[in-house]
Amino acid sequence: MNHSIGRRGALQLAAGAGIATLGGRKAKAADVTLSIWTGYPELVKWYEAVGAEYTKAKGTKITILSTSLREHEQKLAAAVPTGTGPDVFDVGQILGITFIEAGLIKANPAAVDAHLKGGAYRKSSVEQFTTEGKTHGLPMLFSTPAMFWNRTMFKEAGLDGPPKTFQEKMAAAKKLTKFDATGKMIRSGMSLRLSGQGSGIAEKFRFILEPAGGTLIVPNGKGKFHQGYDNEAGRNALKYYVDAVQTDKVDDPKVQHDAAAFVAGNTAMLMREAWVIGEIKEKNPTLDYGVAPIPAWGSGPHKTLLQHNGLWVNGKSKNLDAAYDFQLFLSTKEASVKLTQMSGWVAARSDVDWSPLLKDIPQYKEFVAPTQGVQFYPEPVMAAWNEIETRLADRLPNAYIDPGMLDPAKLAAFIKAAAAQTDQILKQNDLYGA
């Protein structure tokens, strides 16, 4: 059965199949049903396809529940602790760690642990999925951004190629932005994350903060942390947003934003993850575009976020053996290739030959074989991280449009207060250390 309501507000129930046993318990495959929950509706077709293969091989049923990302997170938070959640689910490491620390995701059994450490994944991925010496879950896909740019618009504006620095990006955006006769913006030069829900606004703020030389939290080398953006980098990052909206007027909260805007040809540049390629392929396959590294800040290095979305087994599942076995089936090399082909997301395995994909869609190159010299900053693995980003995200949208932020003193005061809140959250979680 399938009930669909779109990408970020979707509710889909799909029947597929699959299970097996891993260890001592044995159950007839036909008597077991595994439930899979996802916050990415674009993954449903992949779950269905791999599930069908699993069903054919082992015979079990699978139900797939897909909702919007925020609803997915809320449902998991309510259901997993009560034992009413799914058998298998995908979610970012930022939330996976909260379930691990609550004992709701068990340490990986031997077969899953061996698979994770067996060379299929980067060392950094194994480290991200290791907590207190034990591995939990499997890396599923990378949520790592790059910069999309519209080749047609750049050519029309007399621009040779994508900007290498944020300063060049702002200069290019001024040439790329279009207004109608009344002065209303009809095409943005760049689409920034100016509004939304949850931690994503602060996550996108980091796309500029980190290249500028700042970071939300800094480790003190003793297992503690403190804020790292009440400084010139933090002020520069906020000023970049304020300038884009209020001074240089290359983006506007009133125009279409995010992937929808880029796919439709209503913005010239967008910093986003690989799944946008899938959206373009499906909705506007003739779009002429390129993908470049996230710009550097001045003469600094190119930096981009290293963020994992994990595939997890619910520790309270009544079908643990089957769930772990299906988790492994979803993580084969063949299934990983299909994940990228069918959803646009880049699978987390590092041993995949992406040359056929790059031959067909060369725009994937920056995601699967990043430009040499690009530095990755990982997402901290701590339960407090989601609150740190969410609380900052609550503050940022109003700052972007507040005329008061044109005053350097008021902008600095805003950053100081936000950073103090970050330190306070660290203190409340016994994580603060200067």
C-alpha positions as CSV (number, residue, x, y, z in Angstrom):
1,M,0.0,0.0,0.0
2,N,1.3,3.5,-0.8
3,H,-0.1,6.8,0.5
4,S,2.0,9.8,-0.7
5,I,2.0,13.5,0.2
6,G,5.3,14.9,-1.3
7,R,9.0,15.2,-0.2
8,R,9.1,17.3,3.0
9,G,5.5,16.7,4.0
10,A,5.0,13.2,2.8
11,L,3.4,10.2,4.4
12,Q,4.0,7.0,2.5
13,L,3.3,3.5,3.5
14,A,4.9,0.9,1.3
15,A,4.8,-2.8,1.5
16,G,8.0,-4.5,0.4
17,A,9.7,-7.5,2.1
18,G,12.6,-9.1,3.8
19,I,14.2,-10.6,6.8
20,A,16.4,-13.4,8.0
21,T,18.0,-14.5,11.2
22,L,21.4,-13.5,12.7
23,G,22.3,-15.6,15.6
24,G,20.5,-18.0,17.8
25,R,16.8,-17.4,17.3
26,K,15.1,-18.7,14.2
27,A,11.7,-17.7,13.0
28,K,9.9,-18.5,9.8
29,A,10.5,-15.7,7.4
30,A,6.9,-15.5,6.4
31,D,5.9,-15.0,10.0
32,V,8.0,-11.9,10.6
33,T,7.4,-8.3,9.5
34,L,10.0,-5.6,9.8
35,S,9.0,-2.0,9.9
36,I,11.3,0.7,8.4
37,W,10.9,4.4,9.1
38,T,12.6,7.1,7.1
39,G,12.5,10.9,7.1
40,Y,13.5,11.0,3.4
41,P,10.6,10.2,1.1
42,E,13.1,10.0,-1.8
43,L,14.5,6.9,-0.2
44,V,11.2,5.0,-0.3
45,K,11.7,3.6,-3.8
46,W,15.2,2.4,-2.8
47,Y,13.8,0.7,0.3
48,E,11.1,-0.9,-1.8
49,A,13.6,-2.1,-4.4
50,V,16.1,-3.6,-2.0
51,G,13.3,-4.9,0.1
52,A,11.8,-6.7,-2.8
53,E,15.2,-8.4,-3.5
54,Y,15.4,-9.4,0.2
55,T,11.9,-10.8,0.1
56,K,12.7,-12.8,-2.9
57,A,15.8,-14.2,-1.2
58,K,14.5,-14.8,2.3
59,G,10.7,-14.3,2.2
60,T,9.7,-11.8,4.9
61,K,7.4,-8.7,4.9
62,I,8.6,-5.1,5.3
63,T,6.5,-2.0,5.9
64,I,7.9,1.4,5.2
65,L,6.8,4.6,6.8
66,S,8.0,7.9,5.4
67,T,7.2,11.3,6.8
68,S,8.8,14.7,6.6
69,L,12.2,14.9,8.4
70,R,11.0,16.9,11.4
71,E,7.9,14.6,11.8
72,H,10.1,11.6,11.5
73,E,12.4,12.8,14.3
74,Q,9.4,13.6,16.5
75,K,7.8,10.2,15.9
76,L,11.1,8.4,16.7
77,A,11.6,10.4,19.9
78,A,8.1,9.4,21.1
79,A,8.0,5.8,19.9
80,V,11.4,4.3,20.3
81,P,11.6,4.7,24.2
82,T,8.2,3.0,24.5
83,G,9.0,0.0,22.4
84,T,6.4,1.0,19.7
85,G,8.9,2.3,17.1
86,P,10.3,0.7,14.0
87,D,12.7,-2.2,13.7
88,V,15.0,-0.3,11.5
89,F,15.3,3.5,10.9
90,D,17.5,6.1,9.4
91,V,18.4,9.3,11.1
92,G,21.4,11.6,11.3
93,Q,24.2,11.0,13.8
94,I,23.1,14.2,15.6
95,L,20.0,12.3,16.8
96,G,21.4,8.8,16.7
97,I,23.7,9.6,19.6
98,T,20.7,10.5,21.8
99,F,19.3,7.1,21.4
100,I,22.7,5.5,22.0
101,E,23.2,7.4,25.2
102,A,19.7,6.4,26.3
103,G,20.5,2.7,25.7
104,L,17.9,2.5,23.0
105,I,20.4,1.5,20.3
106,K,22.5,-1.4,21.3
107,A,26.2,-1.9,20.4
108,N,26.6,-3.6,17.1
109,P,26.6,-7.4,17.1
110,A,29.8,-9.1,15.8
111,A,28.7,-9.4,12.2
112,V,27.7,-5.7,11.9
113,D,30.8,-4.5,13.8
114,A,33.0,-6.6,11.5
115,H,31.3,-5.1,8.4
116,L,31.8,-1.6,9.6
117,K,35.5,-2.1,10.4
118,G,36.2,-4.3,7.4
119,G,37.3,-1.6,4.9
120,A,34.1,-0.6,3.3
121,Y,34.0,2.7,5.1
122,R,36.4,5.6,5.7
123,K,38.2,5.7,9.0
124,S,36.4,8.9,9.8
125,S,33.1,7.2,9.3
126,V,34.0,4.3,11.6
127,E,35.1,6.9,14.2
128,Q,31.8,8.7,14.0
129,F,29.9,5.5,14.6
130,T,32.0,4.5,17.6
131,T,31.0,5.5,21.1
132,E,33.0,4.6,24.2
133,G,34.9,2.0,22.2
134,K,31.8,0.2,20.8
135,T,30.3,0.7,17.4
136,H,26.6,1.5,16.9
137,G,24.7,1.5,13.6
138,L,26.0,1.8,10.1
139,P,26.8,4.8,8.0
140,M,24.2,5.1,5.3
141,L,24.7,8.2,3.3
142,F,26.7,11.5,3.4
143,S,24.8,14.7,4.0
144,T,27.8,16.8,2.7
145,P,27.2,20.1,0.9
146,A,28.8,21.6,-2.2
147,M,27.8,24.6,-4.3
148,F,25.4,24.3,-7.2
149,W,25.7,26.9,-9.9
150,N,23.6,27.6,-13.0
151,R,25.9,27.6,-16.1
152,T,23.4,29.4,-18.3
153,M,22.9,32.3,-15.9
154,F,26.7,32.6,-15.4
155,K,27.3,32.7,-19.2
156,E,24.6,35.3,-19.6
157,A,26.1,37.5,-16.9
158,G,29.6,37.2,-18.5
159,L,31.0,35.1,-15.7
160,D,33.6,32.4,-16.6
161,G,33.0,29.9,-13.9
162,P,32.0,29.4,-10.2
163,P,33.4,31.7,-7.6
164,K,36.3,30.3,-5.5
165,T,35.7,32.6,-2.5
166,F,32.7,33.9,-0.7
167,Q,33.8,37.4,-1.6
168,E,33.8,36.4,-5.3
169,K,30.4,34.7,-4.7
170,M,28.8,38.0,-3.5
171,A,30.3,39.9,-6.4
172,A,28.9,37.3,-8.8
173,A,25.5,37.2,-7.1
174,K,25.1,40.9,-7.7
175,K,25.4,40.4,-11.4
176,L,23.1,37.3,-11.4
177,T,20.2,38.8,-9.4
178,K,17.2,40.0,-11.4
179,F,14.4,42.4,-10.5
180,D,11.2,43.3,-12.3
181,A,10.2,46.9,-13.2
182,T,8.8,47.5,-9.8
183,G,12.0,46.5,-8.1
184,K,10.7,43.1,-6.9
185,M,13.3,40.4,-6.9
186,I,12.4,37.7,-9.5
187,R,15.7,35.7,-9.4
188,S,18.1,35.6,-6.5
189,G,21.8,35.6,-7.1
190,M,22.2,33.0,-4.3
191,S,19.8,31.1,-2.1
192,L,20.7,31.1,1.5
193,R,18.9,29.4,4.3
194,L,17.0,32.3,5.8
195,S,14.2,30.5,7.5
196,G,12.8,27.1,8.4
197,Q,12.5,24.7,11.3
198,G,14.9,23.0,13.6
199,S,18.7,22.9,13.5
200,G,19.1,23.2,9.8
201,I,19.3,27.0,9.8
202,A,22.4,26.9,12.1
203,E,23.8,24.0,10.2
204,K,23.7,26.2,7.0
205,F,25.2,29.1,9.0
206,R,28.2,26.9,9.6
207,F,28.7,26.6,5.8
208,I,30.0,30.2,6.0
209,L,31.2,30.3,9.6
210,E,33.7,27.5,9.3
211,P,35.4,28.7,6.1
212,A,35.6,32.2,7.8
213,G,37.6,30.6,10.6
214,G,35.0,30.0,13.3
215,T,33.1,27.1,14.7
216,L,30.2,26.6,17.0
217,I,32.1,24.7,19.7
218,V,35.8,24.2,20.4
219,P,37.2,21.2,22.3
220,N,39.6,22.0,25.1
221,G,41.5,18.7,24.8
222,K,40.1,17.4,28.0
223,G,36.7,16.2,26.9
224,K,35.0,19.6,27.3
225,F,34.0,22.3,25.0
226,H,33.3,26.1,24.7
227,Q,31.8,28.3,22.0
228,G,34.0,29.3,19.1
229,Y,32.2,32.1,17.3
230,D,32.1,35.2,19.5
231,N,34.9,36.5,17.4
232,E,35.7,38.1,14.0
233,A,34.7,34.9,12.1
234,G,31.3,34.8,13.8
235,R,30.6,38.4,13.1
236,N,31.8,38.1,9.5
237,A,29.5,35.1,8.9
238,L,26.5,36.9,10.2
239,K,27.4,40.1,8.3
240,Y,27.6,38.0,5.1
241,Y,24.0,37.0,5.5
242,V,22.9,40.5,6.5
243,D,24.7,42.0,3.5
244,A,23.1,39.4,1.2
245,V,19.6,40.4,2.3
246,Q,19.8,44.0,3.3
247,T,22.9,45.7,1.7
248,D,23.8,43.8,-1.6
249,K,20.2,42.5,-2.0
250,V,21.1,39.2,-3.7
251,D,18.6,37.2,-1.7
252,D,15.2,38.0,-0.2
253,P,13.0,36.0,2.3
254,K,10.1,36.6,0.0
255,V,11.4,34.7,-3.0
256,Q,11.5,30.9,-3.6
257,H,14.3,29.2,-1.8
258,D,16.4,26.1,-1.5
259,A,16.4,23.2,-4.0
260,A,13.0,24.1,-5.4
261,A,14.4,27.5,-6.4
262,F,17.5,26.1,-8.1
263,V,15.7,23.3,-9.9
264,A,13.1,25.8,-11.2
265,G,15.8,28.3,-12.3
266,N,14.9,30.9,-9.8
267,T,18.3,31.2,-8.1
268,A,21.8,31.1,-9.6
269,M,23.7,29.5,-6.7
270,L,22.8,27.1,-3.9
271,M,24.9,25.3,-1.2
272,R,23.2,22.0,-0.7
273,E,23.8,18.2,-0.6
274,A,23.9,15.7,-3.5
275,W,20.2,14.8,-3.3
276,V,19.5,18.0,-5.3
277,I,21.0,16.2,-8.4
278,G,18.2,13.7,-8.1
279,E,15.6,16.5,-7.9
280,I,17.1,18.1,-11.1
281,K,17.1,14.8,-12.9
282,E,13.5,14.2,-12.1
283,K,12.0,17.7,-12.4
284,N,14.2,19.7,-14.8
285,P,16.6,17.3,-16.6
286,T,17.6,20.0,-19.2
287,L,19.0,22.3,-16.6
288,D,22.6,23.2,-17.4
289,Y,24.4,23.4,-14.0
290,G,27.7,22.6,-12.3
291,V,28.8,21.6,-8.8
292,A,31.8,23.2,-7.2
293,P,33.4,23.2,-3.7
294,I,31.9,25.4,-1.0
295,P,33.8,28.7,-1.5
296,A,36.8,29.6,0.7
297,W,36.9,32.7,2.8
298,G,39.5,35.0,1.2
299,S,42.8,33.1,1.0
300,G,41.7,30.4,3.4
301,P,41.0,26.8,2.6
302,H,37.9,25.3,1.2
303,K,35.9,23.7,4.0
304,T,32.7,21.6,4.0
305,L,30.6,19.7,6.6
306,L,31.1,16.0,7.0
307,Q,27.7,14.7,8.2
308,H,26.5,11.2,8.3
309,N,23.0,9.8,8.1
310,G,23.0,6.4,9.8
311,L,21.0,3.2,9.5
312,W,20.0,2.0,13.0
313,V,18.3,-1.0,14.6
314,N,15.9,-0.2,17.4
315,G,17.2,-1.8,20.5
316,K,13.7,-2.6,21.6
317,S,12.8,-4.4,18.3
318,K,11.1,-7.8,18.8
319,N,12.9,-8.9,15.7
320,L,16.5,-8.0,16.4
321,D,18.2,-10.8,14.5
322,A,16.1,-10.1,11.4
323,A,16.6,-6.4,11.7
324,Y,20.4,-6.7,11.9
325,D,20.4,-9.0,8.9
326,F,18.3,-6.6,6.8
327,Q,20.6,-3.7,8.0
328,L,23.5,-5.6,6.5
329,F,21.5,-6.3,3.3
330,L,20.8,-2.6,2.9
331,S,24.5,-1.9,3.3
332,T,26.0,-4.0,0.5
333,K,28.0,-2.5,-2.3
334,E,25.2,-3.2,-4.8
335,A,22.5,-1.6,-2.5
336,S,24.8,1.4,-2.0
337,V,25.1,2.1,-5.7
338,K,21.3,1.8,-6.1
339,L,20.8,4.2,-3.2
340,T,22.7,6.9,-5.0
341,Q,21.1,6.1,-8.4
342,M,17.6,6.1,-7.1
343,S,17.6,8.9,-4.5
344,G,20.5,11.3,-5.4
345,W,22.1,10.9,-2.0
346,V,25.7,9.6,-1.9
347,A,26.0,6.3,-0.1
348,A,28.6,6.3,2.7
349,R,30.6,3.3,1.5
350,S,34.1,4.3,0.3
351,D,34.8,1.1,-1.8
352,V,32.2,1.9,-4.5
353,D,33.4,2.4,-8.1
354,W,31.6,5.6,-9.0
355,S,33.0,5.9,-12.6
356,P,29.8,4.7,-14.3
357,L,27.8,7.2,-12.3
358,L,30.2,10.0,-13.1
359,K,30.1,9.1,-16.8
360,D,26.4,9.5,-16.8
361,I,26.2,12.5,-14.3
362,P,29.5,14.3,-14.0
363,Q,28.0,16.7,-11.5
364,Y,28.4,14.0,-8.8
365,K,32.2,14.4,-8.9
366,E,32.5,17.0,-6.1
367,F,30.5,14.7,-3.8
368,V,32.2,11.3,-4.5
369,A,35.7,12.6,-5.4
370,P,36.1,16.1,-3.7
371,T,38.5,18.7,-5.1
372,Q,41.9,18.2,-3.7
373,G,42.6,20.3,-0.6
374,V,39.0,20.5,0.6
375,Q,38.9,20.2,4.4
376,F,36.1,18.5,6.1
377,Y,34.7,19.5,9.5
378,P,32.8,16.8,11.2
379,E,29.5,17.1,13.1
380,P,30.2,16.7,16.8
381,V,28.9,13.4,18.2
382,M,27.1,14.6,21.4
383,A,23.5,14.6,22.6
384,A,23.6,18.3,23.3
385,W,24.6,19.2,19.7
386,N,21.0,19.2,18.5
387,E,20.0,21.7,21.2
388,I,23.0,23.9,20.5
389,E,22.2,24.2,16.8
390,T,18.4,24.5,17.3
391,R,18.7,27.3,19.9
392,L,21.0,29.2,17.6
393,A,18.7,28.5,14.7
394,D,15.8,30.1,16.6
395,R,17.7,33.4,16.7
396,L,19.2,33.7,13.2
397,P,16.2,34.3,10.9
398,N,15.2,37.6,12.6
399,A,18.8,38.7,12.6
400,Y,19.1,38.3,8.9
401,I,16.3,40.8,8.3
402,D,16.8,43.1,11.3
403,P,18.0,46.6,10.1
404,G,19.7,46.9,13.5
405,M,22.3,44.3,12.3
406,L,23.7,47.0,9.9
407,D,25.2,48.5,13.1
408,P,28.5,46.6,13.8
409,A,28.0,47.1,17.5
410,K,24.5,45.6,17.5
411,L,25.7,42.7,15.3
412,A,28.6,42.0,17.7
413,A,26.2,42.0,20.6
414,F,23.9,39.5,18.9
415,I,26.8,37.1,18.3
416,K,28.0,37.6,21.9
417,A,24.6,36.7,23.3
418,A,24.1,33.7,21.0
419,A,27.6,32.4,21.9
420,A,26.8,32.8,25.6
421,Q,23.8,30.7,25.1
422,T,25.9,28.0,23.5
423,D,28.2,28.0,26.5
424,Q,25.2,27.8,28.8
425,I,23.9,24.7,27.1
426,L,27.3,23.1,27.4
427,K,27.4,23.9,31.1
428,Q,23.9,22.4,31.6
429,N,25.2,19.2,30.0
430,D,28.4,19.2,32.0
431,L,30.4,19.6,28.8
432,Y,31.8,23.1,29.3
433,G,35.5,23.7,29.6
434,A,37.5,26.8,28.7
